[in-house]
Amino acid sequence: MGNNNVTGRPRRILDDARREGVATVLITCRCNRSLICHCKPPRSKEEITLGAEPGDAPSGGRRKPTRSRTTRTVPIGNLPEELLPAILSKLDAKQAARTSVLSSAWEHAWKHSPRLTLDIFAICGAGYMLRLDHERYVQRFLDMADAILRQRRGSVVEQLEIRVDEAAVQLVSRRLDDWVRFAAAARAKSLTLHVSSVTPCLMRPSDLYALPLQLLDDGGVSGLHHIHLSCVSLKLPSPSFPKLKRLGLCYARVSAADFGDMLSNCPNLEWLDLYHVYLNDELKVDTPFSRLRYLRLAACSVTQMKLTATNLATFIFLGRSLPSIDLGATPRLCDVNVYCHEITMEHALSSLSDAFPMVQRLSFHSIIIQLEFPWRLQNASRFPHLRHLQLIFDVRTMHSDDILSVVRFLEAAPLLEELDIVLALCRENGGEGHLRRLPHGQLKYKCLKSLRVCSFRGQKSQVDLLVHIVENAPALQILTIDSSRPHVPEETYRVTEDEKGILSKIRHMAATCIGSKLSAKTKFIVE
């Protein structure tokens, strides 16, 4: 489609435009007035193709013949006015400004685009990315951003997005207050401050932009629907956010008490994502979230969390330890993904079942899991609705022989249908010796239909676990054993002659020790 000298992300722009009914949006160099737009055919009998020569084939291949529609070329200046905002909303500020040279109709159209993106990479180009005269390029970005905002003063901007990197945050922060005020004055519904290339271990409080939340005040009430902020420290008091639906914070600092008060002013929140938000305390919110459906807490050092989210569907937690979690009654909770660094089997089972009794899909990942064997089978912990379970354990202790205690999760989930286990054991013991049996009889996993075991290396404890599950799963339809080495990226994995011999022994062991226990109806796959 010709040379494209516009910086930015043209592929993403094209994909977004297609979803809005614009099949192609492309701006070439500033001296060449060529904006190519292919529109969806109108409902009339006439099909309009913009910027294409008659007879051109579509990009997907041979052109399909049409019977009732004809094709004609329309000059760029005759585009319908209602189409201009849809096109401009997919361009950043620099690209949108370039459209002013296309025709008189486009000369001032960019000033009324509903979306405004100030991207330091798009505005400064390759020189900034090469770190050549860094401060001069940042100043260029600030001057151009101020000029663009002056042109847009008094107009409505639905989305304001600011994109910089970690190295420019301190230099840009002196203007951010003015830009946030502009967003409030322009009645923006979405505000995004995206900071790329962040190094958490090198971050200092002084590196964060101190955002006074009162700047978003619009008569005591903010009209924002979406807020996504990176590398900020929040200053309270905050206005009320009755219309806020999505809140995302990344590498942020705010006290847990202040943040709880802020969330209490967001009654219609639907999506909450906290990543490296240094709360370092318990998070409690008294106001119920009746519409919250997605919640993620990642590396927030939360010691306890208590809130009410009756419509929560997805919960994700990443942290060193698993805190006490109370989400109230969550009848719609489907997906739970929990990652913690170190935990005991007893604590994991009791905490997860208490916090998520209604979960249907559970993924639990622990770097260091402390196992216990034998144990009492009478256990009050239950997952009455659990259908899909994924367990990822890296057993680095000398108690890897006790891996059979993993079946406690199966005991607590009577309706479990799919089980995915990843077990990386530190002890390379073989599969010889007598199989270990449960001390209090056998369990029956009557609903289990699919079992997949990854990182299977033939350790005796792994064989014990698989044989036990297979013998007690009468409805098992498919068993998959993946013998690839754990913690080895697929692109660097090389099968040596020694590894081929080990894999051959693993396959033989799986076929003899485990495959012999399967019924004729079970499909057995060794990868």
C-alpha positions in Angstrom: 0.0 0.0 0.0 3.0 2.3 -0.5 5.5 3.7 2.0 4.2 4.5 5.4 6.3 7.1 7.2 3.9 7.6 10.1 5.3 6.4 13.5 3.1 4.5 15.8 1.2 1.2 15.5 -0.5 1.0 12.1 -1.5 -2.6 12.4 -3.5 -1.9 15.6 -5.0 1.2 13.9 -6.2 -0.9 11.0 -7.7 -3.6 13.2 -9.5 -1.1 15.3 -10.8 0.7 12.3 -12.2 -2.5 10.7 -14.2 -3.1 13.9 -15.7 0.3 13.5 -16.8 -0.2 9.9 -13.7 1.3 8.3 -11.8 -1.4 6.5 -8.6 0.5 5.9 -7.1 3.7 7.3 -3.6 4.6 6.1 -1.7 7.9 6.1 1.5 8.1 4.1 4.2 10.8 4.3 3.2 14.4 5.1 3.8 15.6 1.5 1.6 13.0 0.0 -2.1 13.5 0.5 -3.2 9.9 0.5 -5.6 8.7 3.2 -7.0 5.5 2.0 -10.4 4.5 3.5 -12.4 1.4 2.6 -15.9 1.5 4.0 -18.4 -1.2 4.7 -20.9 -1.3 1.9 -24.0 0.8 2.5 -27.4 -0.9 2.6 -28.3 0.6 -0.7 -27.6 -1.2 -4.0 -24.5 0.8 -4.5 -21.2 -0.1 -3.0 -18.6 2.6 -2.4 -14.9 1.8 -2.4 -12.7 4.7 -1.4 -9.1 5.1 -2.5 -9.1 1.9 -4.6 -8.9 1.6 -8.4 -11.8 -0.1 -10.2 -11.1 -3.7 -10.6 -8.7 -4.0 -7.6 -9.0 -7.3 -5.8 -9.4 -7.4 -2.1 -6.3 -8.1 0.1 -7.6 -11.6 0.9 -7.3 -12.9 -2.6 -9.5 -13.1 -5.7 -12.3 -10.6 -5.9 -15.7 -12.1 -5.6 -18.2 -11.1 -8.3 -21.1 -9.0 -7.3 -24.4 -8.9 -9.2 -26.6 -6.2 -7.6 -23.8 -3.8 -6.5 -21.6 -1.5 -8.5 -18.4 0.2 -7.5 -17.4 3.8 -7.8 -14.6 6.0 -6.5 -15.4 8.9 -4.2 -12.9 11.8 -3.6 -11.5 12.0 -0.1 -13.2 15.4 0.4 -16.6 13.9 -0.2 -16.5 11.4 2.7 -19.7 11.5 4.9 -19.1 13.8 7.9 -20.3 11.2 10.3 -17.4 8.9 9.2 -14.6 11.4 10.0 -14.8 11.0 13.8 -14.7 7.2 13.5 -11.5 7.5 11.5 -9.8 10.1 13.6 -10.6 8.3 16.8 -8.2 5.5 15.7 -5.2 7.9 15.2 -2.9 9.5 17.7 -2.6 13.3 17.9 0.2 13.6 15.4 -1.4 11.4 12.8 -4.8 13.1 13.2 -3.1 16.5 12.7 -1.6 15.4 9.4 -5.1 14.8 8.0 -5.6 18.5 7.9 -3.7 18.6 4.5 -6.1 16.2 2.8 -8.9 18.6 1.9 -10.8 21.6 3.2 -13.2 19.2 4.9 -10.4 17.6 6.9 -8.5 20.9 7.7 -10.1 21.3 11.2 -11.8 17.9 11.6 -8.9 16.6 13.7 -9.6 19.2 16.3 -13.0 17.5 17.1 -11.8 13.9 17.3 -13.4 12.2 20.3 -10.1 10.5 21.2 -6.9 12.3 21.9 -3.6 10.4 22.3 -0.4 12.1 23.3 2.3 9.4 22.6 5.9 10.4 23.2 7.1 7.7 20.9 4.8 8.7 18.0 5.5 12.4 18.4 9.3 12.2 18.9 10.0 9.3 16.6 13.2 7.1 16.4 15.5 9.7 17.9 13.8 9.5 21.3 13.9 5.7 21.3 17.6 5.8 20.6 18.0 8.1 23.7 19.7 10.8 21.6 19.6 14.2 23.5 16.8 12.8 25.8 15.8 16.1 27.4 15.5 17.9 24.1 13.1 15.3 22.8 11.0 15.3 25.9 10.7 19.1 25.6 9.6 18.7 22.0 6.9 16.3 23.2 5.8 18.8 25.9 5.6 21.7 23.5 3.7 19.8 20.9 1.3 18.3 23.5 0.6 21.8 24.9 0.0 23.2 21.3 -2.4 20.3 20.6 -4.3 20.9 23.8 -4.6 24.6 23.1 -6.2 23.8 19.8 -8.6 21.5 21.5 -9.5 23.9 24.3 -13.3 24.3 24.7 -14.0 21.1 22.8 -15.3 17.8 24.1 -12.7 15.0 24.4 -14.1 11.6 25.3 -10.8 9.8 25.7 -7.4 11.3 26.8 -4.5 8.9 26.6 -0.9 9.9 27.6 1.8 7.4 26.7 5.4 8.0 28.0 8.2 5.8 29.4 9.8 5.6 32.8 12.7 7.8 31.8 10.3 10.7 30.9 7.9 10.6 33.9 9.8 13.1 36.0 10.2 15.6 33.2 6.6 15.2 32.0 5.1 15.3 35.5 5.3 19.1 35.7 2.8 19.4 33.0 0.5 16.5 33.9 -1.6 18.5 36.4 -2.5 20.9 33.5 -3.3 17.9 31.2 -5.5 16.3 33.9 -7.4 19.6 34.4 -7.9 19.7 30.6 -9.5 16.2 30.7 -11.9 17.3 33.5 -12.8 20.5 31.6 -13.3 18.6 28.3 -15.7 16.2 30.1 -13.5 13.2 29.3 -15.0 9.8 30.0 -11.7 8.0 29.8 -8.3 9.0 31.2 -5.2 6.9 30.7 -1.6 7.5 31.8 0.5 4.6 30.5 4.1 4.4 31.5 6.2 1.7 29.7 9.5 0.0 30.6 9.0 0.2 34.3 11.5 -1.4 36.6 9.8 -2.0 40.0 13.0 -2.7 42.0 14.5 0.6 40.9 11.4 2.7 41.5 11.5 5.4 44.2 8.5 7.4 45.6 10.0 10.5 44.0 9.8 8.8 40.6 6.0 8.7 40.8 3.6 11.4 39.6 1.7 12.8 42.6 -1.8 13.0 41.2 -4.2 15.3 43.2 -7.5 13.5 42.7 -9.4 16.7 43.3 -8.2 17.8 39.8 -10.8 15.4 38.5 -13.5 17.2 40.4 -16.4 18.5 38.4 -18.7 20.1 40.9 -17.8 17.4 43.5 -18.6 14.6 41.1 -16.4 13.1 38.4 -17.9 12.1 35.1 -15.1 9.6 34.2 -16.1 6.1 33.2 -12.6 4.6 32.8 -9.4 5.5 34.7 -6.0 3.7 34.0 -2.9 5.1 35.7 0.7 4.0 35.9 3.5 5.3 38.1 1.4 7.5 40.3 0.9 8.3 44.0 -2.7 9.3 44.8 -3.4 12.3 46.9 -6.8 12.4 48.7 -9.5 13.6 49.2 -11.0 12.3 46.0 -14.2 13.3 44.4 -17.1 10.9 44.0 -17.0 8.6 40.9 -20.6 7.5 40.4 -20.1 6.8 36.7 -16.7 5.0 37.0 -16.8 1.5 35.5 -13.2 0.5 35.1 -10.3 1.4 37.4 -6.7 0.2 36.7 -3.6 1.1 38.8 -0.1 0.0 37.9 3.0 0.8 40.0 1.1 3.1 42.3 1.3 4.2 46.0 -1.7 4.9 48.2 -2.6 4.0 51.7 -5.0 1.1 52.1 -7.4 3.2 54.2 -7.4 6.0 51.7 -7.9 3.6 48.8 -10.8 1.9 50.6 -12.4 5.3 51.0 -11.9 6.1 47.3 -13.5 2.8 46.3 -16.4 3.5 48.5 -17.2 6.4 46.1 -17.3 4.1 43.1 -20.6 2.2 43.5 -20.9 1.2 39.8 -17.4 -0.2 39.4 -17.4 -3.2 37.0 -13.6 -3.8 36.5 -10.8 -3.3 39.1 -7.2 -4.2 38.3 -4.4 -3.4 40.8 -0.8 -4.3 39.8 2.1 -3.4 42.1 -0.1 -1.1 44.2 1.8 -0.9 47.5 -1.0 -1.1 50.0 0.9 -3.0 52.7 -2.2 -3.3 54.9 -5.7 -4.7 54.9 -8.1 -3.5 52.3 -11.7 -3.1 53.4 -14.5 -1.5 51.5 -17.9 -1.0 53.2 -19.9 0.0 50.1 -21.1 -3.1 48.3 -20.1 -3.5 44.6 -23.2 -4.9 43.0 -21.7 -4.6 39.4 -18.1 -5.7 39.9 -17.3 -8.6 37.6 -13.5 -8.6 37.4 -11.0 -8.2 40.2 -7.2 -8.6 40.1 -4.8 -8.0 43.0 -1.2 -8.6 41.9 1.8 -7.9 44.2 -0.1 -5.5 46.4 1.1 -6.8 49.8 -2.5 -7.0 51.0 -2.7 -8.6 54.5 -6.5 -9.0 54.5 -9.2 -8.2 52.0 -12.9 -7.7 52.7 -15.5 -6.4 50.3 -18.9 -7.5 48.9 -19.1 -8.3 45.2 -22.2 -10.4 44.6 -21.8 -10.4 40.8 -18.0 -11.1 40.7 -17.2 -13.6 37.8 -13.3 -13.5 37.7 -10.8 -13.1 40.6 -7.0 -13.1 40.2 -4.5 -12.9 43.0 -0.7 -12.9 42.9 1.3 -12.5 46.0 4.0 -13.9 48.2 1.5 -15.3 50.7 -2.3 -15.9 50.6 -4.1 -13.4 52.8 -7.6 -13.8 54.3 -10.1 -13.1 51.6 -13.8 -12.3 52.2 -15.8 -11.4 49.1 -19.2 -12.1 50.6 -21.6 -14.3 48.7 -20.4 -14.7 45.1 -22.9 -17.0 43.3 -21.7 -16.0 39.8 -18.0 -16.6 40.5 -16.7 -18.8 37.6 -12.9 -18.3 37.4 -10.3 -18.0 40.2 -6.6 -17.8 39.6 -4.4 -17.8 42.6 -0.6 -17.6 42.7 1.4 -17.5 45.9 5.1 -18.1 46.6 5.0 -20.3 49.7 2.1 -22.1 51.4 1.2 -25.3 53.2 -1.3 -27.7 51.6 -3.6 -27.4 54.7 -3.6 -23.6 54.5 -4.2 -23.6 50.8 -7.1 -25.9 50.8 -8.9 -24.3 53.8 -8.3 -20.7 52.6 -9.4 -21.3 49.0 -12.5 -23.2 49.9 -13.5 -20.6 52.5 -13.0 -17.7 50.2 -14.4 -19.2 46.9 -17.0 -21.9 47.8 -18.9 -21.1 44.5 -16.0 -21.3 42.1 -16.3 -23.4 39.0 -12.8 -23.1 37.5 -9.8 -22.9 39.9 -6.1 -22.5 39.0 -3.7 -22.6 42.0 0.0 -22.1 41.6 2.6 -22.2 44.3 6.3 -22.1 44.0 7.0 -23.8 47.3 4.2 -26.1 48.5 4.7 -27.9 51.9 3.1 -31.3 51.7 1.7 -33.5 54.5 1.2 -37.2 54.3 -0.6 -39.1 55.7 -3.6 -37.0 56.7 -7.2 -37.4 57.8 -9.7 -37.8 55.0 -12.5 -36.3 57.0 -12.2 -32.7 55.8 -14.8 -29.9 56.0 -13.2 -27.9 53.1 -15.5 -28.2 50.1 -15.8 -26.9 46.5 -19.3 -28.1 45.7 -19.4 -26.4 42.3 -15.9 -26.9 41.0 -15.7 -28.5 37.5 -12.2 -27.5 36.3 -9.0 -27.6 38.5 -5.5 -26.7 37.6 -2.7 -27.3 40.1 0.8 -26.1 39.5 3.3 -27.0 42.2 7.1 -26.7 42.3 8.0 -29.0 45.1 11.5 -28.0 46.2 11.5 -29.6 49.7 12.8 -33.0 50.6 9.2 -34.2 51.1 8.4 -34.7 47.5 7.4 -38.3 48.3 4.3 -36.8 50.0 2.9 -35.5 46.7 0.0 -38.0 47.0 -1.6 -35.5 49.4 -2.6 -33.5 46.3 -5.7 -35.7 46.1 -7.1 -33.7 49.0 -8.2 -31.2 46.4 -10.1 -33.9 44.5 -11.7 -35.1 47.7 -13.1 -31.6 48.2 -14.5 -31.3 44.7 -17.1 -34.1 44.2 -18.2 -32.8 40.8 -14.7 -32.3 39.3 -14.6 -33.1 35.6 -11.2 -31.8 34.3 -7.9 -31.9 36.2 -4.7 -30.4 35.0 -1.6 -31.0 37.2 1.9 -29.6 36.8 4.3 -31.1 39.3 8.0 -30.2 39.2 9.8 -32.3 41.9 13.3 -31.6 43.1 14.1 -35.3 43.8 14.9 -37.4 40.7 13.8 -40.7 42.2 12.7 -43.4 39.8 9.5 -45.4 39.6 10.7 -48.5 41.4 9.3 -49.9 44.6 5.8 -50.6 45.9 3.0 -48.1 45.2 2.0 -46.1 48.2 -1.7 -46.4 49.2 -3.9 -44.1 51.1 -4.1 -45.0 54.7 -7.8 -44.8 55.1 -9.2 -46.5 52.0 -9.9 -45.4 48.5 -11.8 -42.4 47.2 -14.0 -42.3 44.1 -13.8 -39.4 41.6 -16.9 -40.3 39.8 -17.2 -37.2 37.5 -13.6 -36.9 36.4 -13.4 -37.2 32.6 -10.1 -35.5 31.6 -6.7 -35.8 33.3 -3.6 -34.0 32.1 -0.2 -34.3 33.9 2.7 -32.1 32.8 6.4 -32.2 33.8 6.1 -36.0 34.3 9.6 -37.3 34.7 8.9 -40.7 36.1 9.4 -40.0 39.8 7.9 -42.6 42.0 5.7 -40.1 43.8 4.3 -39.0 40.5 3.5 -42.6 39.5 1.8 -43.1 42.9 -0.4 -40.1 42.3 -1.4 -41.0 38.8 -2.1 -44.7 39.6 -4.3 -43.6 42.5 -6.3 -41.1 40.4 -6.7 -43.5 37.5 -7.9 -46.4 39.7 -10.5 -44.2 41.3 -11.9 -42.4 38.2 -14.3 -44.8 36.5 -15.6 -42.2 34.1 -12.1 -41.1 32.8 -12.2 -40.5 29.1 -8.8 -39.1 28.3 -5.4 -39.2 30.1 -2.6 -37.1 28.7 1.0 -37.3 30.1 3.5 -34.6 29.0 7.1 -35.6 29.7 8.8 -32.4 28.7 11.4 -31.0 31.1 10.0 -28.4 33.5 11.2 -24.7 33.4 12.8 -25.1 29.9 11.5 -22.7 27.2 10.1 -24.5 24.2 12.3 -22.5 21.8 15.5 -23.6 23.6 14.5 -27.2 24.2 16.8 -29.7 22.5 16.4 -33.5 22.8 19.9 -35.0 23.3 20.7 -38.8 23.0 20.6 -39.1 26.8 17.3 -37.3 26.9 15.9 -39.6 24.3 16.8 -42.6 26.5 15.2 -41.0 29.5 12.0 -40.2 27.5 11.9 -43.8 26.3 12.0 -45.1 29.8 9.3 -42.6 30.9 7.0 -43.7 28.1 7.6 -47.4 29.0 7.0 -46.7 32.6 3.8 -44.7 31.8 2.5 -47.5 29.6 3.2 -50.3 32.1 2.5 -48.7 35.5 -0.3 -46.4 34.5 -1.7 -47.5 31.1 -2.3 -51.0 32.5 -4.7 -49.5 35.0 -6.9 -47.8 32.4 -10.1 -49.1 31.0 -10.6 -49.8 27.4 -12.7 -46.7 26.9 -10.0 -44.3 28.1 -7.8 -42.6 25.5 -4.2 -42.6 26.6 -1.7 -40.0 25.2 2.0 -39.6 26.0 3.5 -36.4 24.7 
